[in-house]
Amino acid sequence: MTTPQTLDGPTQDFLKAIASETRQQIMMLFAGGAELTVGEVADRCGLGQSTTSEQLAILRRGGLVTATRAGKLVRYRADPATIAERLNDLQGYLADCCPPPSAQPRRSS
């Protein structure tokens, strides 16, 4: 029997990051390539700045957003390349553990 594959740390962080409805709401703000500061995200989501900073840190750790400093301001934006990489890792994991019926070997009678 083979040992089941486990998800790597970055993919686990990705899943944790998207598990929250609040973080999902924040991610929608970055649609279309938008770049926003913590204050802008907080205002649009109705969150406090410290809560928003915590949520953005989790999204950043999960590879969903990147941050760029411009003077005192930090602008966040979605990170499509890392998101695609994490989704690819997740797809590979799921294909290994639970392949679709058409990919499973057929048993002979």
LODREN-631121 format. One record per atom (N, C-alpha, C, O): residue number from 1; residue in three letters; atom name; x negated, y negated, z negated. Coordinates in Angstrom, 1 decimal. Layout:
   i  aa at     px     py     pz
 NUM ALA CA      X      Y      Z
...
This chain:
   i  aa at     px     py     pz
   1 MET  N   -0.8    1.2    0.0
   1 MET CA    0.0    0.0    0.0
   1 MET  C   -0.9   -1.2    0.0
   1 MET  O   -1.9   -1.3   -0.7
   2 THR  N   -0.6   -2.2    0.8
   2 THR CA   -1.4   -3.4    0.9
   2 THR  C   -0.8   -4.4   -0.1
   2 THR  O    0.3   -4.5   -0.5
   3 THR  N   -1.8   -5.3   -0.5
   3 THR CA   -1.4   -6.3   -1.5
   3 THR  C   -0.7   -7.4   -0.7
   3 THR  O   -1.2   -7.9    0.4
   4 PRO  N    0.5   -7.9   -1.2
   4 PRO CA    1.2   -8.9   -0.4
   4 PRO  C    0.4  -10.2   -0.4
   4 PRO  O   -0.3  -10.6   -1.3
   5 GLN  N    0.5  -10.9    0.7
   5 GLN CA   -0.2  -12.2    0.9
   5 GLN  C    0.5  -13.2    0.0
   5 GLN  O    1.7  -13.1   -0.2
   6 THR  N   -0.3  -14.1   -0.6
   6 THR CA    0.3  -15.1   -1.4
   6 THR  C    0.1  -16.5   -0.7
   6 THR  O   -0.8  -16.6    0.1
   7 LEU  N    0.9  -17.4   -1.1
   7 LEU CA    0.7  -18.8   -0.5
   7 LEU  C   -0.5  -19.4   -1.1
   7 LEU  O   -0.8  -19.3   -2.3
   8 ASP  N   -1.2  -20.2   -0.3
   8 ASP CA   -2.3  -20.9   -0.8
   8 ASP  C   -1.9  -22.1   -1.6
   8 ASP  O   -0.7  -22.5   -1.5
   9 GLY  N   -2.8  -22.7   -2.3
   9 GLY CA   -2.5  -23.9   -3.2
   9 GLY  C   -1.8  -25.0   -2.4
   9 GLY  O   -0.8  -25.6   -2.9
  10 PRO  N   -2.4  -25.4   -1.3
  10 PRO CA   -1.8  -26.6   -0.5
  10 PRO  C   -0.4  -26.3   -0.1
  10 PRO  O    0.5  -27.2   -0.1
  11 THR  N   -0.1  -25.1    0.3
  11 THR CA    1.3  -24.7    0.8
  11 THR  C    2.2  -24.7   -0.4
  11 THR  O    3.4  -25.1   -0.3
  12 GLN  N    1.7  -24.2   -1.6
  12 GLN CA    2.6  -24.3   -2.8
  12 GLN  C    2.9  -25.7   -3.2
  12 GLN  O    4.0  -26.0   -3.6
  13 ASP  N    1.9  -26.6   -3.1
  13 ASP CA    2.1  -28.0   -3.4
  13 ASP  C    3.1  -28.6   -2.4
  13 ASP  O    3.9  -29.4   -2.8
  14 PHE  N    3.0  -28.2   -1.2
  14 PHE CA    4.0  -28.7   -0.1
  14 PHE  C    5.4  -28.3   -0.5
  14 PHE  O    6.3  -29.1   -0.5
  15 LEU  N    5.6  -27.0   -0.9
  15 LEU CA    6.9  -26.6   -1.3
  15 LEU  C    7.4  -27.3   -2.5
  15 LEU  O    8.6  -27.7   -2.6
  16 LYS  N    6.6  -27.5   -3.5
  16 LYS CA    7.0  -28.2   -4.7
  16 LYS  C    7.4  -29.7   -4.4
  16 LYS  O    8.3  -30.2   -4.9
  17 ALA  N    6.6  -30.3   -3.4
  17 ALA CA    6.9  -31.6   -3.1
  17 ALA  C    8.3  -31.8   -2.4
  17 ALA  O    9.0  -32.8   -2.6
  18 ILE  N    8.7  -30.9   -1.6
  18 ILE CA   10.0  -31.0   -0.9
  18 ILE  C   11.1  -30.4   -1.7
  18 ILE  O   12.3  -30.4   -1.2
  19 ALA  N   10.8  -29.8   -2.8
  19 ALA CA   11.9  -29.2   -3.6
  19 ALA  C   12.8  -30.2   -4.3
  19 ALA  O   13.9  -29.8   -4.8
  20 SER  N   12.4  -31.4   -4.4
  20 SER CA   13.2  -32.4   -5.1
  20 SER  C   14.0  -33.3   -4.1
  20 SER  O   13.6  -33.7   -3.1
  21 GLU  N   15.3  -33.4   -4.5
  21 GLU CA   16.2  -34.3   -3.7
  21 GLU  C   15.7  -35.7   -3.6
  21 GLU  O   15.8  -36.4   -2.6
  22 THR  N   15.1  -36.2   -4.7
  22 THR CA   14.6  -37.6   -4.7
  22 THR  C   13.4  -37.7   -3.7
  22 THR  O   13.4  -38.7   -3.0
  23 ARG  N   12.6  -36.7   -3.7
  23 ARG CA   11.4  -36.8   -2.8
  23 ARG  C   11.9  -36.6   -1.3
  23 ARG  O   11.3  -37.2   -0.4
  24 GLN  N   12.9  -35.8   -1.1
  24 GLN CA   13.5  -35.7    0.2
  24 GLN  C   14.1  -37.0    0.7
  24 GLN  O   13.9  -37.4    1.8
  25 GLN  N   14.7  -37.7   -0.2
  25 GLN CA   15.3  -39.0    0.1
  25 GLN  C   14.1  -40.0    0.4
  25 GLN  O   14.2  -40.8    1.4
  26 ILE  N   13.1  -39.9   -0.3
  26 ILE CA   11.9  -40.8   -0.1
  26 ILE  C   11.3  -40.5    1.3
  26 ILE  O   11.0  -41.4    2.1
  27 MET  N   11.2  -39.2    1.6
  27 MET CA   10.6  -38.8    2.9
  27 MET  C   11.4  -39.4    4.1
  27 MET  O   10.9  -39.8    5.1
  28 MET  N   12.7  -39.5    3.9
  28 MET CA   13.6  -40.0    5.0
  28 MET  C   13.3  -41.5    5.3
  28 MET  O   13.5  -42.0    6.4
  29 LEU  N   12.7  -42.2    4.3
  29 LEU CA   12.4  -43.6    4.5
  29 LEU  C   11.2  -43.7    5.5
  29 LEU  O   11.0  -44.8    6.1
  30 PHE  N   10.4  -42.7    5.7
  30 PHE CA    9.3  -42.7    6.6
  30 PHE  C    9.6  -42.3    8.0
  30 PHE  O    8.7  -42.2    8.8
  31 ALA  N   10.8  -42.0    8.3
  31 ALA CA   11.2  -41.6    9.6
  31 ALA  C   10.8  -42.7   10.6
  31 ALA  O   10.9  -43.9   10.3
  32 GLY  N   10.4  -42.3   11.8
  32 GLY CA   10.0  -43.2   12.8
  32 GLY  C    8.7  -43.9   12.6
  32 GLY  O    8.4  -44.9   13.3
  33 GLY  N    7.9  -43.3   11.7
  33 GLY CA    6.5  -43.9   11.5
  33 GLY  C    6.5  -45.1   10.6
  33 GLY  O    5.4  -45.8   10.5
  34 ALA  N    7.5  -45.3    9.8
  34 ALA CA    7.5  -46.4    8.8
  34 ALA  C    6.4  -46.3    7.8
  34 ALA  O    6.0  -45.2    7.4
  35 GLU  N    5.8  -47.4    7.5
  35 GLU CA    4.8  -47.5    6.4
  35 GLU  C    5.4  -48.4    5.3
  35 GLU  O    5.8  -49.6    5.6
  36 LEU  N    5.4  -48.0    4.1
  36 LEU CA    6.0  -48.7    3.0
  36 LEU  C    5.1  -48.7    1.8
  36 LEU  O    4.3  -47.8    1.6
  37 THR  N    5.3  -49.8    1.0
  37 THR CA    4.6  -49.8   -0.3
  37 THR  C    5.4  -49.2   -1.3
  37 THR  O    6.6  -48.8   -1.1
  38 VAL  N    4.8  -48.9   -2.5
  38 VAL CA    5.5  -48.4   -3.6
  38 VAL  C    6.8  -49.2   -3.9
  38 VAL  O    7.9  -48.7   -4.2
  39 GLY  N    6.6  -50.5   -4.0
  39 GLY CA    7.7  -51.4   -4.3
  39 GLY  C    8.8  -51.3   -3.3
  39 GLY  O   10.0  -51.4   -3.6
  40 GLU  N    8.5  -51.2   -2.0
  40 GLU CA    9.5  -51.1   -0.9
  40 GLU  C   10.3  -49.8   -1.1
  40 GLU  O   11.5  -49.7   -0.9
  41 VAL  N    9.5  -48.7   -1.4
  41 VAL CA   10.2  -47.4   -1.6
  41 VAL  C   11.1  -47.5   -2.8
  41 VAL  O   12.2  -47.0   -2.8
  42 ALA  N   10.6  -48.0   -3.9
  42 ALA CA   11.4  -48.2   -5.1
  42 ALA  C   12.7  -48.9   -4.9
  42 ALA  O   13.7  -48.5   -5.3
  43 ASP  N   12.6  -50.1   -4.2
  43 ASP CA   13.8  -50.9   -3.9
  43 ASP  C   14.8  -50.1   -3.0
  43 ASP  O   16.0  -50.1   -3.3
  44 ARG  N   14.3  -49.4   -2.0
  44 ARG CA   15.2  -48.7   -1.1
  44 ARG  C   15.9  -47.5   -1.7
  44 ARG  O   17.0  -47.1   -1.4
  45 CYS  N   15.2  -46.9   -2.7
  45 CYS CA   15.7  -45.7   -3.4
  45 CYS  C   16.4  -46.0   -4.7
  45 CYS  O   17.0  -45.1   -5.3
  46 GLY  N   16.2  -47.2   -5.2
  46 GLY CA   16.8  -47.6   -6.5
  46 GLY  C   16.1  -46.9   -7.6
  46 GLY  O   16.7  -46.6   -8.6
  47 LEU  N   14.8  -46.8   -7.5
  47 LEU CA   14.0  -46.2   -8.5
  47 LEU  C   13.0  -47.2   -9.2
  47 LEU  O   12.8  -48.3   -8.6
  48 GLY  N   12.6  -46.9  -10.4
  48 GLY CA   11.5  -47.8  -10.9
  48 GLY  C   10.2  -47.5  -10.2
  48 GLY  O   10.0  -46.5   -9.6
  49 GLN  N    9.3  -48.5  -10.4
  49 GLN CA    8.0  -48.4   -9.7
  49 GLN  C    7.2  -47.3  -10.2
  49 GLN  O    6.5  -46.6   -9.4
  50 SER  N    7.2  -47.0  -11.5
  50 SER CA    6.4  -46.0  -12.1
  50 SER  C    6.9  -44.6  -11.6
  50 SER  O    6.1  -43.7  -11.3
  51 THR  N    8.2  -44.4  -11.6
  51 THR CA    8.8  -43.2  -11.1
  51 THR  C    8.5  -43.0   -9.6
  51 THR  O    8.1  -41.9   -9.2
  52 THR  N    8.6  -44.1   -8.9
  52 THR CA    8.3  -44.0   -7.4
  52 THR  C    6.8  -43.6   -7.2
  52 THR  O    6.5  -42.8   -6.4
  53 SER  N    5.9  -44.2   -8.0
  53 SER CA    4.5  -43.9   -7.9
  53 SER  C    4.3  -42.4   -8.2
  53 SER  O    3.5  -41.7   -7.5
  54 GLU  N    4.9  -41.9   -9.2
  54 GLU CA    4.8  -40.4   -9.5
  54 GLU  C    5.3  -39.6   -8.4
  54 GLU  O    4.6  -38.6   -8.0
  55 GLN  N    6.4  -39.9   -7.8
  55 GLN CA    7.0  -39.2   -6.7
  55 GLN  C    6.1  -39.2   -5.5
  55 GLN  O    5.9  -38.2   -4.8
  56 LEU  N    5.6  -40.4   -5.2
  56 LEU CA    4.7  -40.5   -4.0
  56 LEU  C    3.4  -39.7   -4.2
  56 LEU  O    2.8  -39.2   -3.3
  57 ALA  N    2.9  -39.6   -5.5
  57 ALA CA    1.7  -38.9   -5.8
  57 ALA  C    2.0  -37.4   -5.5
  57 ALA  O    1.1  -36.7   -5.0
  58 ILE  N    3.1  -36.9   -5.9
  58 ILE CA    3.5  -35.5   -5.6
  58 ILE  C    3.6  -35.2   -4.1
  58 ILE  O    3.1  -34.2   -3.6
  59 LEU  N    4.2  -36.2   -3.4
  59 LEU CA    4.3  -36.0   -1.9
  59 LEU  C    2.9  -36.1   -1.3
  59 LEU  O    2.6  -35.3   -0.3
  60 ARG  N    2.1  -36.9   -1.8
  60 ARG CA    0.7  -37.0   -1.3
  60 ARG  C   -0.1  -35.7   -1.5
  60 ARG  O   -0.7  -35.2   -0.7
  61 ARG  N    0.0  -35.2   -2.8
  61 ARG CA   -0.6  -33.9   -3.1
  61 ARG  C   -0.1  -32.8   -2.2
  61 ARG  O   -0.8  -31.8   -1.9
  62 GLY  N    1.2  -32.8   -1.9
  62 GLY CA    1.8  -31.8   -1.0
  62 GLY  C    1.5  -32.0    0.4
  62 GLY  O    1.9  -31.1    1.2
  63 GLY  N    0.8  -33.0    0.8
  63 GLY CA    0.4  -33.3    2.2
  63 GLY  C    1.5  -33.9    3.0
  63 GLY  O    1.4  -33.9    4.3
  64 LEU  N    2.5  -34.4    2.4
  64 LEU CA    3.6  -35.0    3.2
  64 LEU  C    3.4  -36.4    3.6
  64 LEU  O    3.9  -36.9    4.6
  65 VAL  N    2.6  -37.2    2.7
  65 VAL CA    2.4  -38.6    3.0
  65 VAL  C    0.9  -38.8    2.8
  65 VAL  O    0.2  -38.1    2.1
  66 THR  N    0.4  -39.9    3.5
  66 THR CA   -0.9  -40.4    3.3
  66 THR  C   -0.8  -41.8    2.8
  66 THR  O    0.2  -42.5    2.9
  67 ALA  N   -1.9  -42.3    2.3
  67 ALA CA   -1.9  -43.7    1.8
  67 ALA  C   -3.1  -44.5    2.3
  67 ALA  O   -4.2  -43.9    2.5
  68 THR  N   -2.9  -45.7    2.7
  68 THR CA   -3.9  -46.6    3.2
  68 THR  C   -3.9  -47.9    2.3
  68 THR  O   -2.8  -48.5    2.2
  69 ARG  N   -5.0  -48.3    1.8
  69 ARG CA   -5.2  -49.5    1.0
  69 ARG  C   -5.5  -50.6    1.9
  69 ARG  O   -6.4  -50.6    2.8
  70 ALA  N   -4.8  -51.7    1.7
  70 ALA CA   -5.0  -53.0    2.5
  70 ALA  C   -5.0  -54.1    1.4
  70 ALA  O   -4.0  -54.6    1.0
  71 GLY  N   -6.2  -54.4    0.9
  71 GLY CA   -6.3  -55.3   -0.2
  71 GLY  C   -5.7  -54.7   -1.5
  71 GLY  O   -6.2  -53.6   -1.9
  72 LYS  N   -4.8  -55.4   -2.1
  72 LYS CA   -4.1  -54.9   -3.3
  72 LYS  C   -3.0  -53.9   -3.0
  72 LYS  O   -2.5  -53.2   -3.8
  73 LEU  N   -2.5  -53.9   -1.7
  73 LEU CA   -1.4  -53.1   -1.3
  73 LEU  C   -1.8  -51.7   -0.9
  73 LEU  O   -2.8  -51.6   -0.1
  74 VAL  N   -1.0  -50.7   -1.2
  74 VAL CA   -1.2  -49.4   -0.7
  74 VAL  C    0.0  -49.1    0.1
  74 VAL  O    1.2  -49.1   -0.4
  75 ARG  N   -0.2  -48.7    1.3
  75 ARG CA    0.9  -48.4    2.2
  75 ARG  C    1.0  -46.9    2.4
  75 ARG  O   -0.1  -46.3    2.7
  76 TYR  N    2.2  -46.3    2.3
  76 TYR CA    2.4  -44.9    2.5
  76 TYR  C    3.1  -44.6    3.8
  76 TYR  O    3.9  -45.5    4.3
  77 ARG  N    2.8  -43.5    4.4
  77 ARG CA    3.4  -43.1    5.6
  77 ARG  C    3.4  -41.6    5.7
  77 ARG  O    2.6  -40.9    5.0
  78 ALA  N    4.3  -41.0    6.5
  78 ALA CA    4.4  -39.6    6.6
  78 ALA  C    3.1  -39.1    7.3
  78 ALA  O    2.5  -39.8    8.1
  79 ASP  N    2.7  -37.9    7.0
  79 ASP CA    1.5  -37.2    7.6
  79 ASP  C    1.9  -36.0    8.4
  79 ASP  O    1.9  -34.9    8.0
  80 PRO  N    2.4  -36.3    9.7
  80 PRO CA    2.9  -35.2   10.5
  80 PRO  C    1.9  -34.1   10.8
  80 PRO  O    2.4  -32.9   10.9
  81 ALA  N    0.7  -34.4   10.9
  81 ALA CA   -0.3  -33.3   11.2
  81 ALA  C   -0.4  -32.3   10.0
  81 ALA  O   -0.4  -31.1   10.2
  82 THR  N   -0.5  -32.9    8.8
  82 THR CA   -0.5  -32.0    7.6
  82 THR  C    0.8  -31.2    7.4
  82 THR  O    0.8  -30.1    7.0
  83 ILE  N    1.9  -31.9    7.7
  83 ILE CA    3.2  -31.3    7.5
  83 ILE  C    3.3  -30.1    8.5
  83 ILE  O    3.7  -29.0    8.1
  84 ALA  N    2.9  -30.3    9.7
  84 ALA CA    2.9  -29.2   10.7
  84 ALA  C    2.0  -28.1   10.3
  84 ALA  O    2.3  -26.9   10.5
  85 GLU  N    0.8  -28.4    9.7
  85 GLU CA   -0.1  -27.3    9.3
  85 GLU  C    0.6  -26.5    8.1
  85 GLU  O    0.5  -25.3    8.1
  86 ARG  N    1.2  -27.2    7.2
  86 ARG CA    1.8  -26.5    6.0
  86 ARG  C    3.0  -25.7    6.5
  86 ARG  O    3.2  -24.6    6.0
  87 LEU  N    3.8  -26.2    7.5
  87 LEU CA    4.9  -25.4    8.0
  87 LEU  C    4.4  -24.2    8.7
  87 LEU  O    5.0  -23.1    8.7
  88 ASN  N    3.3  -24.3    9.4
  88 ASN CA    2.7  -23.2   10.1
  88 ASN  C    2.2  -22.1    9.1
  88 ASN  O    2.5  -20.9    9.3
  89 ASP  N    1.6  -22.6    8.0
  89 ASP CA    1.2  -21.6    7.0
  89 ASP  C    2.4  -20.9    6.4
  89 ASP  O    2.3  -19.7    6.2
  90 LEU  N    3.4  -21.7    6.1
  90 LEU CA    4.6  -21.1    5.5
  90 LEU  C    5.3  -20.1    6.5
  90 LEU  O    5.7  -19.0    6.1
  91 GLN  N    5.3  -20.4    7.8
  91 GLN CA    5.9  -19.5    8.8
  91 GLN  C    5.1  -18.2    8.8
  91 GLN  O    5.7  -17.2    8.9
  92 GLY  N    3.8  -18.3    8.8
  92 GLY CA    2.9  -17.1    8.8
  92 GLY  C    3.2  -16.3    7.6
  92 GLY  O    3.3  -15.0    7.7
  93 TYR  N    3.3  -16.9    6.4
  93 TYR CA    3.6  -16.2    5.2
  93 TYR  C    4.9  -15.4    5.3
  93 TYR  O    5.0  -14.2    5.0
  94 LEU  N    5.9  -16.1    5.7
  94 LEU CA    7.3  -15.5    5.8
  94 LEU  C    7.3  -14.4    6.9
  94 LEU  O    8.0  -13.4    6.7
  95 ALA  N    6.6  -14.6    8.0
  95 ALA CA    6.5  -13.6    9.0
  95 ALA  C    5.9  -12.3    8.5
  95 ALA  O    6.2  -11.2    8.8
  96 ASP  N    4.8  -12.5    7.6
  96 ASP CA    4.2  -11.3    7.0
  96 ASP  C    5.0  -10.6    6.0
  96 ASP  O    5.1   -9.4    6.0
  97 CYS  N    5.7  -11.4    5.1
  97 CYS CA    6.4  -10.7    4.0
  97 CYS  C    7.8  -10.2    4.5
  97 CYS  O    8.3   -9.2    4.0
  98 CYS  N    8.4  -11.0    5.4
  98 CYS CA    9.8  -10.7    5.7
  98 CYS  C   10.1  -10.9    7.2
  98 CYS  O   10.8  -11.8    7.6
  99 PRO  N    9.4  -10.0    8.1
  99 PRO CA    9.6  -10.2    9.5
  99 PRO  C   11.0  -10.1   10.0
  99 PRO  O   11.8   -9.3    9.4
 100 PRO  N   11.4  -10.8   11.0
 100 PRO CA   12.8  -10.7   11.5
 100 PRO  C   13.0   -9.2   12.0
 100 PRO  O   12.0   -8.6   12.4
 101 PRO  N   14.2   -8.8   12.0
 101 PRO CA   14.5   -7.4   12.4
 101 PRO  C   13.9   -7.0   13.7
 101 PRO  O   13.5   -5.8   13.9
 102 SER  N   13.9   -7.9   14.7
 102 SER CA   13.3   -7.5   16.0
 102 SER  C   11.8   -7.2   16.0
 102 SER  O   11.3   -6.6   16.9
 103 ALA  N   11.1   -7.8   14.9
 103 ALA CA    9.7   -7.6   14.8
 103 ALA  C    9.3   -6.4   14.0
 103 ALA  O    8.1   -6.0   13.9
 104 GLN  N   10.3   -5.8   13.3
 104 GLN CA   10.0   -4.7   12.4
 104 GLN  C    9.9   -3.4   13.2
 104 GLN  O   10.7   -3.2   14.2
 105 PRO  N    9.0   -2.5   12.9
 105 PRO CA    8.9   -1.3   13.6
 105 PRO  C   10.1   -0.4   13.4
 105 PRO  O   10.7   -0.4   12.3
 106 ARG  N   10.6    0.2   14.4
 106 ARG CA   11.8    1.1   14.3
 106 ARG  C   11.4    2.4   13.7
 106 ARG  O   10.3    3.0   14.1
 107 ARG  N   12.3    2.9   12.9
 107 ARG CA   12.0    4.3   12.3
 107 ARG  C   12.6    5.3   13.3
 107 ARG  O   13.7    5.1   13.9
 108 SER  N   11.9    6.4   13.4
 108 SER CA   12.4    7.4   14.3
 108 SER  C   13.3    8.4   13.5
 108 SER  O   13.0    8.6   12.3
 109 SER  N   14.3    8.9   14.1
 109 SER CA   15.2    9.8   13.3
 109 SER  C   14.7   11.2   13.2
 109 SER  O   15.4   12.0   12.6
